[in-house]
Amino acid sequence: MRMASALTAVSLWLGAGLISAAVAAGAYPDRPVKLIVPFPAGGATDLMARSLAQGLGEKLGQTVVVENRGGAGGAIGAEAVATAAPDGYTLLYSTMGVLTINPSLYPKLRYDPQRSFAPVSLTNLTSNLLVVNPALKVDSVAALAELARQRPGELTFSSSGNGTTSHLAGEMFKTAAHADIRHIPYKGTSGAINDFLAGRISMMIDTSSNFIEQVRQGKVRALAVTSRQRLAALPDVPSMSETPGFEDYEVSLWSGVLAPAGTPRAIIDRLNADIEAVMTAPQMVERMAGYGIQTTHSTPEAFAERIRVDTAKWARIIEQSGARAD
């Protein structure tokens, strides 16, 4: 009798689990979904997240609410998702830096980029753009490097903060150019860009979408993109790697969606399929291309591997540069 009762209990437990999984997959979502962006409103990350949220909400049949939680290089927003219930109603829209650079900059992170999240899908690929103040009489990467060597410590580059991709990209440029260029960190992208556009900063290496219109209007001069491929939005601007001495230079940026670890696979798969539909829609592809951003999609497993590989890459770069968090 006791064995029969035990078998009955196990059967009921397994049945309840299967029913719960089915309900989770079938009913999801039955209320609005929160998409946390770990940076202040405005800028490329916010643009990409809000574009995705609109289309994803239509696919899910529920509103996808974008919530900006900036601070600590994205760590505050990421932590909020890492500690959220794993039910698919709180998602993270993360940039590469939050997941692969922060671990080497913040020794006491309260989330583990490779264990605290369930990757859903990559969504966007983009590049940094090397731009200079028009007052600098240079029209190529080689000419800028030579000028910097002739005027050690006189040229400056701004970034959105110590340890950000804009900072590390500048440090990589200094190393390749064998030049001393002063780094001026800011508390965010807007301050760095504003001072650069005002002529108080010599150069910047930051997300291409932040400068495409200014380049087209002649307000700044673009010397190179940091990805291996040229941008469709600026086809005449060469890749940094096309310059002798900079062949190994590459900074390709990505962003994507993650859920808290433990989120049911059925929900991950539903989100993955809907994100693919949104990011491959012709209108989305065309809109993002206008900003120099490429839409993309991946399996959860491929996204997890991208995080792992890039974490190791940036750890080496940070160690070599001596970069520290603010």
Backbone bond lengths (Angstrom), bond angles and torsions (degrees), N, CA, C in turn:
res aa  C-N    CA-C-N  psi(-1)  N-CA   C-N-CA  omega(-1)  CA-C   N-CA-C  phi
1 M - - - 1.469 - - 1.516 111.09 -
2 R 1.368 114.89 -42.94 1.462 116.96 -178.75 1.528 111.07 -64.85
3 M 1.367 116.44 -37.17 1.461 119.31 178.71 1.520 110.15 -66.02
4 A 1.311 116.59 -40.40 1.472 120.13 179.19 1.517 110.37 -63.82
5 S 1.338 115.33 -41.19 1.467 119.01 179.47 1.519 111.07 -64.41
6 A 1.352 114.65 -39.44 1.463 118.72 179.92 1.520 110.73 -64.95
7 L 1.332 115.96 -43.37 1.467 119.60 178.90 1.526 110.95 -63.16
8 T 1.323 115.48 -38.73 1.470 119.32 177.84 1.513 110.70 -63.45
9 A 1.351 116.28 -42.55 1.466 120.43 -179.87 1.519 111.03 -62.97
10 V 1.365 115.55 -43.20 1.467 119.22 178.77 1.521 110.52 -62.71
11 S 1.318 116.28 -42.83 1.461 120.18 179.73 1.522 111.34 -61.24
12 L 1.336 114.77 -42.73 1.462 118.25 178.88 1.521 111.03 -64.83
13 W 1.360 115.67 -39.78 1.477 120.12 179.72 1.521 111.01 -63.57
14 L 1.352 115.83 -46.45 1.467 119.89 178.85 1.513 110.40 -63.86
15 G 1.331 116.01 -41.72 1.462 118.85 179.98 1.512 111.56 -63.19
16 A 1.337 116.11 -41.47 1.466 119.54 179.04 1.513 110.69 -63.25
17 G 1.370 115.29 -39.10 1.463 118.71 179.30 1.504 111.74 -63.74
18 L 1.333 116.06 -43.80 1.470 119.75 179.27 1.520 111.27 -64.29
19 I 1.342 115.45 -41.33 1.466 119.00 178.73 1.523 110.70 -63.75
20 S 1.365 115.89 -42.27 1.468 119.69 179.87 1.512 110.90 -61.55
21 A 1.359 116.14 -42.49 1.463 119.84 179.42 1.513 110.34 -63.85
22 A 1.335 115.24 -42.00 1.466 118.52 -179.31 1.524 111.25 -65.21
23 V 1.345 114.33 -41.70 1.468 118.24 178.73 1.525 110.53 -63.25
24 A 1.355 115.31 -43.67 1.471 119.10 -179.42 1.520 110.77 -59.22
25 A 1.323 116.23 -42.92 1.463 119.97 -178.17 1.519 111.18 -72.44
26 G 1.349 115.36 -40.94 1.460 118.14 -174.70 1.513 113.66 -76.28
27 A 1.328 117.25 -38.10 1.460 120.36 -175.70 1.519 112.78 -85.59
28 Y 1.314 117.30 -18.15 1.469 120.40 -175.28 1.517 110.76 -73.30
29 P 1.357 117.17 135.06 1.473 126.40 -11.54 1.523 110.38 -94.30
30 D 1.308 116.42 146.87 1.466 119.71 177.58 1.527 111.62 -113.78
31 R 1.333 115.64 12.56 1.465 121.07 174.99 1.535 107.98 -156.93
32 P 1.330 119.08 170.67 1.471 121.06 -178.28 1.528 112.62 -58.02
33 V 1.310 115.42 149.39 1.455 123.58 178.86 1.527 108.66 -107.47
34 K 1.318 116.93 137.06 1.467 122.01 -179.74 1.534 109.72 -99.45
35 L 1.337 116.40 126.96 1.458 122.08 176.44 1.523 107.58 -111.95
36 I 1.328 116.51 108.21 1.459 120.48 -176.59 1.523 110.39 -88.53
37 V 1.331 115.37 126.65 1.458 123.14 175.08 1.531 106.02 -104.48
38 P 1.330 119.23 118.47 1.462 120.60 -173.21 1.524 114.71 -81.50
39 F 1.332 116.31 31.39 1.463 122.31 178.26 1.522 109.00 -142.56
40 P 1.341 117.82 159.62 1.463 120.09 177.97 1.519 111.93 -61.44
41 A 1.320 115.87 160.26 1.463 121.08 177.91 1.524 110.54 -62.14
42 G 1.322 116.23 149.65 1.450 121.20 -177.42 1.511 110.33 95.90
43 G 1.322 116.30 156.77 1.453 119.33 -179.81 1.514 112.46 91.31
44 A 1.319 115.64 174.69 1.456 122.11 -172.59 1.528 112.69 -64.60
45 T 1.334 117.49 -42.39 1.464 120.22 -177.25 1.510 111.09 -62.42
46 D 1.319 116.92 -44.51 1.458 121.64 179.72 1.529 110.29 -64.48
47 L 1.332 116.82 -40.30 1.466 121.35 178.38 1.526 110.68 -59.38
48 M 1.320 116.37 -48.05 1.464 120.39 -178.37 1.520 111.31 -65.42
49 A 1.331 116.49 -42.15 1.460 120.27 -178.33 1.523 111.56 -64.42
50 R 1.316 116.93 -43.42 1.467 120.11 -178.29 1.527 111.58 -69.74
51 S 1.310 117.06 -34.58 1.466 119.80 176.16 1.523 110.02 -64.53
52 L 1.328 116.46 -42.98 1.458 120.70 177.99 1.523 110.66 -65.41
53 A 1.326 117.22 -44.18 1.464 121.26 -175.99 1.522 112.01 -58.43
54 Q 1.312 116.88 -39.94 1.464 120.04 -179.36 1.528 110.67 -63.49
55 G 1.322 116.19 -50.33 1.454 119.31 -179.21 1.522 113.01 -68.00
56 L 1.341 116.91 -38.96 1.452 120.48 -179.39 1.525 110.79 -66.22
57 G 1.322 116.49 -37.11 1.461 119.86 177.61 1.515 111.75 -60.91
58 E 1.326 116.71 -38.88 1.467 120.51 178.28 1.524 110.92 -65.05
59 K 1.330 116.51 -39.57 1.465 119.94 179.56 1.525 111.89 -69.28
60 L 1.324 116.66 -40.36 1.455 121.11 -177.64 1.528 112.89 -78.25
61 G 1.323 116.51 -21.37 1.445 120.17 -176.37 1.517 113.00 77.07
62 Q 1.329 115.92 18.15 1.464 122.39 178.12 1.530 108.45 -139.74
63 T 1.306 116.61 154.81 1.460 120.57 176.65 1.522 110.21 -68.87
64 V 1.318 115.76 134.40 1.463 120.79 172.77 1.525 106.37 -106.01
65 V 1.328 116.29 111.00 1.455 122.74 -173.70 1.530 109.07 -93.53
66 V 1.328 116.25 123.25 1.464 120.75 176.71 1.527 109.10 -85.63
67 E 1.315 115.46 127.05 1.464 121.00 178.78 1.528 108.52 -123.10
68 N 1.321 116.82 120.01 1.463 121.70 -179.88 1.522 110.11 -89.54
69 R 1.341 115.81 123.29 1.466 121.35 176.94 1.523 107.70 -131.63
70 G 1.322 116.17 85.90 1.450 120.74 -177.32 1.515 112.47 -84.72
71 G 1.344 114.41 168.70 1.452 120.50 175.80 1.512 112.84 125.67
72 A 1.353 115.62 144.23 1.469 123.23 176.25 1.516 111.89 55.72
73 G 1.326 116.35 43.31 1.455 120.13 176.96 1.509 113.93 63.28
74 G 1.326 117.08 27.19 1.453 121.32 -179.32 1.515 113.81 95.56
75 A 1.330 117.43 -6.34 1.466 120.85 -174.88 1.528 112.68 -66.30
76 I 1.325 117.83 -33.44 1.470 120.42 -177.69 1.526 110.63 -65.61
77 G 1.317 116.56 -46.99 1.464 119.66 178.80 1.511 112.24 -65.80
78 A 1.322 116.35 -40.12 1.467 120.31 179.93 1.519 110.76 -63.51
79 E 1.318 116.43 -41.19 1.458 119.96 179.44 1.526 111.29 -63.37
80 A 1.328 116.63 -36.88 1.462 120.35 179.67 1.533 111.08 -60.73
81 V 1.320 116.21 -37.14 1.466 119.75 179.30 1.527 110.31 -77.74
82 A 1.324 117.16 -39.33 1.462 120.57 -179.40 1.520 112.16 -59.16
83 T 1.324 117.30 -30.69 1.468 121.33 -177.46 1.524 112.86 -100.42
84 A 1.330 116.93 3.95 1.461 120.86 -179.83 1.530 110.53 -79.61
85 A 1.316 115.87 162.35 1.463 120.46 177.47 1.530 109.92 -62.38
86 P 1.325 118.15 136.08 1.465 121.34 -178.27 1.525 112.03 -82.51
87 D 1.327 115.11 62.68 1.467 119.33 -175.37 1.524 113.24 -119.71
88 G 1.341 117.04 5.95 1.455 120.06 177.71 1.513 115.10 85.76
89 Y 1.328 116.87 2.62 1.470 119.06 -177.67 1.532 113.11 -99.61
90 T 1.321 117.30 -5.91 1.456 121.89 173.81 1.519 107.31 -130.55
91 L 1.335 115.90 115.54 1.462 122.00 -176.91 1.517 110.05 -121.44
92 L 1.309 115.66 159.11 1.463 121.83 178.98 1.520 109.56 -113.16
93 Y 1.339 115.67 129.90 1.463 119.67 170.30 1.523 106.08 -102.31
94 S 1.314 115.94 103.49 1.461 120.05 -169.93 1.515 113.09 -112.10
95 T 1.317 113.88 146.33 1.456 120.40 170.54 1.528 108.71 -91.19
96 M 1.313 115.15 169.33 1.451 121.55 178.64 1.532 111.62 -56.65
97 G 1.323 116.78 -42.56 1.453 120.79 -174.75 1.514 114.07 -60.35
98 V 1.321 117.31 -40.43 1.463 121.60 -177.60 1.525 111.28 -61.07
99 L 1.337 116.07 -36.45 1.457 120.61 -173.88 1.523 114.13 -96.45
100 T 1.334 117.91 -28.44 1.467 119.26 -172.45 1.526 114.50 -116.88
101 I 1.323 118.17 -18.58 1.465 121.36 179.51 1.526 111.22 -100.85
102 N 1.321 116.86 -42.16 1.463 120.52 -177.73 1.530 114.35 -54.03
103 P 1.345 119.42 -37.99 1.472 118.38 -179.15 1.526 113.79 -58.52
104 S 1.322 117.52 -27.43 1.462 120.61 179.48 1.519 112.70 -91.17
105 L 1.319 117.41 -9.24 1.464 121.57 -177.41 1.523 113.01 -105.88
106 Y 1.321 115.78 -33.64 1.460 120.71 -175.80 1.528 108.80 -115.10
107 P 1.326 117.95 98.62 1.471 120.61 -175.58 1.517 114.29 -66.33
108 K 1.326 117.84 -17.69 1.465 120.07 -176.76 1.529 111.55 -118.19
109 L 1.328 117.34 40.84 1.450 120.80 175.19 1.523 109.97 -58.35
110 R 1.313 116.17 139.99 1.461 119.64 178.48 1.526 111.18 -97.47
111 Y 1.320 115.61 25.90 1.461 121.44 171.42 1.520 107.39 -150.27
112 D 1.306 115.94 152.58 1.461 121.94 177.41 1.520 106.94 -109.20
113 P 1.357 118.01 112.19 1.459 120.16 -175.97 1.519 114.31 -53.84
114 Q 1.333 117.68 -28.17 1.456 119.77 -176.54 1.529 113.62 -99.96
115 R 1.340 117.71 -5.30 1.464 119.85 -178.87 1.529 113.43 -125.55
116 S 1.316 117.31 -22.71 1.466 119.92 -174.87 1.524 113.20 -85.49
117 F 1.342 116.62 -9.21 1.466 119.67 -174.82 1.522 111.91 -128.96
118 A 1.309 114.24 157.02 1.459 122.27 170.81 1.528 106.47 -109.65
119 P 1.327 118.62 104.06 1.467 120.17 179.60 1.529 110.61 -58.13
120 V 1.317 115.84 139.67 1.465 120.94 178.44 1.527 110.09 -105.94
121 S 1.340 116.35 -58.96 1.463 119.65 179.28 1.517 110.56 -167.74
122 L 1.325 115.94 145.67 1.462 120.45 163.99 1.518 107.98 -67.40
123 T 1.324 117.10 152.07 1.467 119.86 -179.71 1.529 113.05 -128.10
124 N 1.324 117.29 -34.39 1.464 119.63 -173.74 1.518 111.74 -142.64
125 L 1.315 115.54 146.88 1.457 123.18 172.64 1.516 107.82 -124.96
126 T 1.306 116.70 139.36 1.458 119.04 177.95 1.527 109.12 -151.92
127 S 1.310 115.03 -177.74 1.459 120.60 -177.57 1.511 109.37 -134.48
128 N 1.303 115.08 157.30 1.456 119.41 167.05 1.521 108.88 -80.60
129 L 1.311 115.08 161.24 1.459 121.62 179.44 1.531 107.79 -128.17
130 L 1.324 116.11 129.00 1.463 121.00 175.02 1.514 107.95 -86.19
131 V 1.330 115.85 114.87 1.466 121.13 -179.94 1.522 108.84 -123.79
132 V 1.318 115.50 149.65 1.469 120.74 -179.93 1.519 110.53 -127.88
133 N 1.304 113.89 156.24 1.452 121.67 173.53 1.533 108.23 -63.26
134 P 1.335 118.32 130.35 1.462 120.09 -179.95 1.524 113.93 -56.59
135 A 1.333 116.91 -20.18 1.463 119.79 179.10 1.526 111.54 -67.73
136 L 1.333 116.43 -23.14 1.466 119.54 175.75 1.530 108.43 -77.03
137 K 1.286 117.18 121.85 1.465 121.19 -176.49 1.529 110.57 -84.36
138 V 1.321 115.16 62.87 1.461 120.29 177.38 1.526 108.34 -130.89
139 D 1.322 115.87 146.26 1.458 119.32 -178.59 1.523 112.40 -130.99
140 S 1.336 116.84 16.69 1.456 120.31 178.63 1.522 109.73 -156.42
141 V 1.326 115.23 163.16 1.458 120.85 177.32 1.526 110.16 -61.88
142 A 1.326 116.29 -43.04 1.468 120.51 -179.14 1.527 110.87 -61.66
143 A 1.338 117.03 -41.57 1.463 120.55 -179.48 1.529 111.13 -67.02
144 L 1.336 116.98 -37.88 1.461 120.59 177.91 1.523 110.58 -65.68
145 A 1.325 116.87 -43.45 1.460 120.77 179.24 1.522 111.11 -61.50
146 E 1.326 116.68 -41.20 1.460 120.89 179.77 1.526 110.76 -66.32
147 L 1.332 117.37 -41.93 1.466 121.20 178.18 1.529 110.44 -62.06
148 A 1.324 116.71 -41.96 1.466 120.56 -179.90 1.527 111.18 -64.27
149 R 1.313 116.55 -36.60 1.477 119.50 177.96 1.528 111.38 -69.46
150 Q 1.316 116.88 -33.91 1.465 121.35 179.40 1.528 112.07 -73.72
151 R 1.343 116.76 -25.33 1.462 121.16 -176.69 1.530 109.81 -125.48
152 P 1.321 118.52 64.30 1.468 121.52 -175.46 1.526 112.83 -57.96
153 G 1.333 115.13 129.06 1.456 121.38 177.80 1.512 115.21 78.72
154 E 1.337 118.56 -3.80 1.468 120.78 -178.05 1.528 111.90 -88.15
155 L 1.323 117.15 -39.46 1.463 119.74 179.70 1.524 109.65 -76.59
156 T 1.328 115.79 153.02 1.464 121.60 -179.12 1.522 110.32 -130.06
157 F 1.323 115.09 154.04 1.470 119.81 169.36 1.517 107.83 -135.42
158 S 1.317 115.93 140.02 1.459 120.80 -179.11 1.522 109.94 -103.80
159 S 1.333 115.27 158.24 1.455 120.57 177.22 1.520 108.68 -144.81
160 S 1.322 115.61 170.36 1.464 120.51 179.15 1.521 112.25 -83.42
161 G 1.332 117.14 9.14 1.457 120.70 175.69 1.509 112.17 144.50
162 N 1.310 116.73 156.66 1.461 120.94 178.19 1.523 110.78 -59.84
163 G 1.323 115.48 132.27 1.451 120.61 177.39 1.511 115.25 85.65
164 T 1.334 118.59 -3.22 1.456 120.88 177.27 1.529 109.44 -76.93
165 T 1.325 116.58 167.29 1.459 119.05 -179.88 1.527 111.30 -63.43
166 S 1.323 117.65 -32.09 1.465 119.29 178.58 1.531 110.53 -67.68
167 H 1.317 117.42 -34.69 1.462 120.81 176.09 1.528 110.65 -69.79
168 L 1.333 116.58 -50.93 1.459 120.06 -176.74 1.526 112.13 -65.02
169 A 1.335 116.73 -34.25 1.467 119.41 176.17 1.521 110.59 -63.62
170 G 1.335 116.38 -37.21 1.460 120.23 176.79 1.517 112.29 -67.75
171 E 1.327 116.39 -39.19 1.462 120.14 177.36 1.528 110.96 -64.69
172 M 1.330 116.14 -38.20 1.458 120.26 177.11 1.527 110.69 -64.27
173 F 1.341 116.83 -37.75 1.461 120.62 177.37 1.525 110.62 -64.26
174 K 1.317 116.92 -45.37 1.460 121.19 178.78 1.526 111.21 -57.13
175 T 1.331 116.07 -43.03 1.466 120.47 -179.05 1.521 110.90 -64.91
176 A 1.330 116.57 -46.18 1.467 120.23 -178.99 1.524 111.99 -67.26
177 A 1.348 116.15 -34.18 1.467 120.85 -177.79 1.525 112.33 -84.28
178 H 1.340 117.18 -12.07 1.472 121.72 -175.74 1.537 109.58 55.28
179 A 1.341 114.01 49.07 1.465 119.68 -174.81 1.520 111.05 -133.64
180 D 1.323 115.75 155.49 1.460 122.81 177.09 1.522 108.31 -101.64
181 I 1.333 116.29 107.56 1.464 122.61 179.37 1.527 107.02 -124.22
182 R 1.315 117.77 129.41 1.469 121.57 -174.91 1.525 111.46 -76.40
183 H 1.316 115.34 131.97 1.462 121.30 177.59 1.526 109.61 -91.17
184 I 1.342 116.30 129.31 1.465 122.25 177.31 1.524 107.68 -116.99
185 P 1.342 118.28 100.20 1.478 119.94 -179.01 1.523 111.90 -82.11
186 Y 1.334 115.41 146.73 1.462 122.12 177.22 1.520 108.96 -123.12
187 K 1.322 115.95 166.47 1.465 121.53 177.00 1.527 109.30 -91.36
188 G 1.306 116.15 63.48 1.455 119.91 -179.69 1.513 112.26 123.74
189 T 1.326 114.83 164.84 1.466 121.12 -175.26 1.518 113.39 -70.29
190 S 1.326 117.75 -40.13 1.463 120.35 -172.77 1.523 112.14 -61.06
191 G 1.325 117.66 -43.59 1.468 119.91 179.86 1.510 111.65 -64.25
192 A 1.322 116.78 -40.71 1.462 120.89 179.97 1.515 110.71 -63.97
193 I 1.324 116.42 -43.42 1.470 120.69 -178.80 1.524 110.73 -70.03
194 N 1.326 117.25 -41.80 1.467 120.15 -178.15 1.523 111.93 -60.22
195 D 1.328 116.87 -44.72 1.460 119.57 179.50 1.528 111.69 -69.05
196 F 1.324 116.03 -33.62 1.467 119.24 176.00 1.527 110.32 -65.31
197 L 1.330 116.96 -47.44 1.459 120.57 -179.39 1.526 111.58 -65.73
198 A 1.336 116.64 -26.79 1.466 120.59 178.83 1.525 111.94 -79.43
199 G 1.327 117.30 -4.01 1.463 120.88 176.94 1.510 115.09 89.40
200 R 1.355 116.45 8.87 1.464 118.73 -177.82 1.539 112.93 -89.45
201 I 1.326 116.40 -6.91 1.460 122.58 -179.13 1.529 108.52 -125.71
202 S 1.330 117.33 141.04 1.462 121.07 -176.14 1.521 113.49 -73.69
203 M 1.343 116.65 -41.99 1.458 120.05 -172.69 1.526 110.79 -154.88
204 M 1.318 115.91 161.94 1.456 122.05 174.34 1.522 108.78 -143.82
205 I 1.320 115.61 151.99 1.461 121.90 169.85 1.516 105.79 -128.81
206 D 1.312 115.73 99.06 1.463 120.10 -174.88 1.525 109.34 -143.67
207 T 1.333 115.07 176.50 1.460 121.32 -174.39 1.520 111.59 -50.63
208 S 1.319 115.72 131.00 1.465 120.83 -174.32 1.519 112.99 -57.77
209 S 1.341 117.16 -36.74 1.467 119.86 -176.79 1.518 112.39 -62.58
210 N 1.347 117.78 -21.51 1.464 120.68 179.60 1.529 112.69 -74.34
211 F 1.336 117.12 -13.30 1.472 118.96 -172.48 1.522 115.19 -128.21
212 I 1.314 118.26 -6.35 1.461 119.37 -173.01 1.523 112.29 -57.00
213 E 1.319 117.72 -45.19 1.470 119.65 -178.86 1.522 111.29 -66.28
214 Q 1.338 117.28 -40.06 1.475 120.20 179.07 1.525 110.95 -65.36
215 V 1.334 116.73 -34.53 1.465 120.31 176.80 1.519 109.95 -66.16
216 R 1.307 116.33 -45.90 1.467 120.76 -179.30 1.525 111.72 -63.07
217 Q 1.338 115.78 -32.47 1.465 120.26 -179.65 1.524 112.77 -86.56
218 G 1.332 117.07 -2.25 1.456 120.85 179.12 1.511 114.74 78.04
219 K 1.336 118.17 14.37 1.465 120.95 -178.62 1.536 111.56 -78.79
220 V 1.333 116.62 -27.30 1.456 121.69 175.67 1.528 107.73 -135.93
221 R 1.322 116.21 161.09 1.460 120.05 179.80 1.527 109.28 -110.38
222 A 1.325 116.74 123.60 1.458 121.82 178.72 1.520 109.40 -90.98
223 L 1.328 116.00 127.42 1.467 120.59 -179.66 1.523 112.72 -103.32
224 A 1.345 117.70 -31.10 1.463 118.99 -177.35 1.522 110.92 -167.38
225 V 1.329 115.29 156.27 1.456 121.88 167.96 1.527 106.48 -100.53
226 T 1.327 116.80 154.91 1.462 119.25 -174.66 1.529 113.49 -94.82
227 S 1.330 117.43 -5.69 1.464 120.23 175.81 1.525 109.18 -83.90
228 R 1.312 116.52 167.42 1.462 120.64 178.32 1.523 112.00 -68.29
229 Q 1.326 115.59 -32.62 1.458 120.43 -178.02 1.524 110.91 -100.06
230 R 1.322 115.90 147.52 1.455 120.33 173.79 1.530 109.32 -69.50
231 L 1.324 115.65 159.03 1.455 120.85 179.03 1.518 110.75 -88.26
232 A 1.327 116.44 138.52 1.461 120.26 177.31 1.525 110.78 -62.37
233 A 1.344 117.12 -30.88 1.465 120.38 -179.15 1.521 112.53 -73.23
234 L 1.356 117.08 -23.53 1.469 121.67 179.54 1.536 108.21 -135.94
235 P 1.320 117.05 68.25 1.472 119.98 -172.18 1.520 115.08 -64.56
236 D 1.327 117.81 -20.11 1.459 120.32 -178.85 1.525 113.40 -88.11
237 V 1.319 116.97 -6.11 1.462 120.81 179.39 1.525 108.63 -89.80
238 P 1.332 118.59 120.13 1.466 121.06 -175.62 1.525 113.23 -73.42
239 S 1.313 114.82 164.02 1.454 121.28 171.19 1.527 107.96 -76.36
240 M 1.331 116.09 146.21 1.461 120.39 177.49 1.530 110.58 -56.57
241 S 1.332 116.63 -35.17 1.460 121.02 -176.06 1.528 113.02 -69.74
242 E 1.313 117.59 -8.59 1.464 120.87 177.45 1.530 111.79 -78.77
243 T 1.321 117.57 -11.93 1.463 121.75 -179.10 1.528 110.23 -90.09
244 P 1.333 118.76 129.76 1.469 120.80 176.41 1.527 110.84 -54.56
245 G 1.317 115.64 133.49 1.455 120.91 -177.26 1.519 113.08 94.69
246 F 1.338 116.33 -15.09 1.466 121.31 -179.16 1.530 111.05 -119.03
247 E 1.319 116.99 20.23 1.461 120.68 -174.92 1.529 113.15 -59.64
248 D 1.320 117.36 -30.56 1.461 121.14 -178.09 1.526 113.33 -92.54
249 Y 1.316 116.71 1.36 1.468 120.11 -176.86 1.529 109.23 -77.32
250 E 1.309 115.97 123.76 1.469 120.77 175.34 1.516 110.31 -155.72
251 V 1.335 116.08 127.70 1.457 122.26 171.28 1.522 106.51 -133.78
252 S 1.318 116.06 99.25 1.460 121.37 176.72 1.522 107.89 -105.80
253 L 1.294 116.92 129.09 1.460 122.25 -174.55 1.529 110.80 -103.23
254 W 1.318 116.04 150.81 1.457 120.07 176.18 1.519 109.90 -143.88
255 S 1.309 114.90 163.90 1.460 121.47 174.49 1.524 107.93 -145.38
256 G 1.325 115.64 161.54 1.457 119.16 -177.92 1.511 112.11 -169.99
257 V 1.313 115.02 -179.89 1.466 122.56 -175.98 1.524 110.14 -110.98
258 L 1.337 115.33 136.32 1.462 121.81 177.52 1.522 109.28 -134.03
259 A 1.321 115.49 154.60 1.456 122.61 175.43 1.524 108.12 -116.44
260 P 1.326 118.00 166.65 1.464 119.14 175.53 1.527 110.67 -62.61
261 A 1.326 117.35 146.25 1.457 121.32 176.53 1.521 109.61 -56.73
262 G 1.321 116.59 140.80 1.455 120.73 -179.43 1.509 113.93 95.74
263 T 1.324 117.58 -4.45 1.461 120.49 176.80 1.529 109.28 -63.62
264 P 1.337 118.92 132.04 1.467 120.93 -177.56 1.523 112.79 -53.30
265 R 1.336 115.87 139.92 1.460 120.50 -178.19 1.530 111.71 -60.24
266 A 1.323 117.45 -32.32 1.466 119.74 179.27 1.529 110.94 -60.90
267 I 1.329 116.80 -37.79 1.468 120.79 178.87 1.524 110.08 -72.39
268 I 1.334 116.67 -41.55 1.472 120.25 177.17 1.526 109.92 -57.91
269 D 1.335 116.42 -45.08 1.469 120.12 -178.55 1.526 111.61 -65.95
270 R 1.319 116.65 -37.72 1.474 119.91 178.15 1.530 110.11 -63.65
271 L 1.323 115.94 -46.80 1.460 120.20 179.04 1.522 111.27 -63.72
272 N 1.322 116.90 -41.00 1.457 121.08 -179.34 1.525 111.11 -60.59
273 A 1.327 116.32 -45.90 1.460 120.41 -179.20 1.528 111.27 -64.85
274 D 1.324 117.02 -41.07 1.467 119.99 -179.26 1.527 111.45 -70.08
275 I 1.329 116.75 -37.14 1.469 119.72 177.09 1.524 110.29 -64.74
276 E 1.326 116.53 -40.63 1.465 119.14 177.08 1.522 111.05 -58.48
277 A 1.325 116.58 -44.01 1.466 120.37 -179.97 1.528 111.51 -62.55
278 V 1.332 115.76 -40.34 1.472 119.56 -179.43 1.524 111.09 -68.78
279 M 1.326 117.40 -46.30 1.458 120.79 -173.19 1.526 113.35 -75.79
280 T 1.320 118.10 -18.78 1.467 120.26 178.05 1.520 112.94 -97.99
281 A 1.319 117.45 -2.18 1.467 120.52 177.65 1.529 109.38 -63.56
282 P 1.342 118.12 132.77 1.476 121.24 -176.64 1.527 113.93 -52.03
283 Q 1.333 116.93 -40.11 1.466 118.88 -177.92 1.528 111.62 -67.13
284 M 1.344 116.81 -34.41 1.462 119.86 177.27 1.525 110.59 -70.73
285 V 1.320 116.86 -44.29 1.466 121.32 178.68 1.528 110.33 -57.58
286 E 1.338 115.66 -45.97 1.468 120.13 -178.28 1.524 111.90 -67.13
287 R 1.328 116.59 -41.68 1.462 119.66 -178.20 1.518 111.27 -64.26
288 M 1.321 117.11 -46.73 1.457 120.26 -178.86 1.528 111.77 -67.39
289 A 1.330 117.33 -35.56 1.466 120.19 179.42 1.518 111.20 -60.76
290 G 1.329 116.69 -31.71 1.453 120.23 177.97 1.512 113.50 -64.12
291 Y 1.330 116.39 -21.36 1.468 121.87 177.35 1.523 111.74 -100.02
292 G 1.322 116.71 5.81 1.461 119.39 -177.66 1.512 112.82 78.33
293 I 1.333 117.24 23.20 1.460 122.76 -177.48 1.521 109.24 -114.95
294 Q 1.315 116.62 132.28 1.457 121.92 178.30 1.518 109.98 -99.09
295 T 1.321 117.37 129.61 1.457 120.10 175.68 1.526 108.97 -79.84
296 T 1.317 116.13 151.08 1.461 119.79 -179.58 1.518 109.49 -152.94
297 H 1.318 115.98 178.85 1.458 123.00 179.43 1.517 107.08 -156.47
298 S 1.330 116.84 151.28 1.459 120.21 178.92 1.511 110.25 -151.31
299 T 1.309 115.94 165.98 1.459 120.02 170.47 1.527 108.35 -75.93
300 P 1.326 117.69 159.34 1.469 119.24 175.36 1.525 111.97 -58.44
301 E 1.335 117.13 -36.71 1.455 120.92 -178.57 1.527 111.80 -67.43
302 A 1.334 116.86 -41.61 1.467 120.30 178.70 1.526 110.89 -65.48
303 F 1.324 116.84 -36.79 1.465 121.16 177.90 1.528 109.45 -64.85
304 A 1.325 117.42 -43.95 1.469 120.99 179.27 1.523 111.00 -60.87
305 E 1.316 117.27 -39.84 1.454 120.46 179.23 1.520 111.14 -67.97
306 R 1.322 117.40 -37.44 1.467 120.99 177.33 1.528 110.19 -61.16
307 I 1.307 117.23 -41.79 1.466 121.44 178.18 1.526 110.30 -61.64
308 R 1.321 116.41 -44.93 1.466 120.81 -178.02 1.532 111.52 -62.62
309 V 1.316 116.94 -48.25 1.466 121.52 -177.26 1.523 111.32 -65.02
310 D 1.333 116.80 -45.47 1.459 119.88 -176.76 1.526 112.30 -71.13
311 T 1.324 117.58 -28.23 1.464 120.28 176.17 1.522 110.17 -61.49
312 A 1.329 116.66 -43.24 1.467 120.78 178.90 1.526 111.16 -66.41
313 K 1.327 116.92 -39.22 1.469 121.28 -179.57 1.522 110.95 -62.69
314 W 1.330 117.17 -48.92 1.461 120.17 -175.99 1.521 112.05 -72.51
315 A 1.324 117.45 -26.60 1.467 119.89 175.99 1.524 109.81 -61.87
316 R 1.333 116.65 -40.60 1.471 120.40 178.48 1.528 110.98 -66.13
317 I 1.332 116.68 -43.57 1.470 121.03 -178.18 1.530 110.56 -65.31
318 I 1.306 117.50 -41.69 1.462 121.46 -178.87 1.531 109.97 -66.10
319 E 1.319 116.23 -41.25 1.458 119.19 178.45 1.524 111.48 -62.43
320 Q 1.332 116.43 -42.29 1.464 120.70 -179.13 1.528 111.77 -67.80
321 S 1.342 117.51 -36.15 1.461 120.98 -176.61 1.516 112.86 -83.01
322 G 1.339 116.63 -22.04 1.455 119.87 -175.86 1.516 113.17 73.92
323 A 1.335 117.46 18.21 1.463 121.63 -177.99 1.527 110.61 -63.30
324 R 1.344 114.94 145.35 1.447 121.54 177.96 1.519 109.24 -132.10
325 A 1.320 116.88 152.38 1.456 121.02 177.97 1.519 110.04 -72.06
326 D 1.352 116.15 157.08 1.468 120.71 176.95 1.526 110.36 -65.14
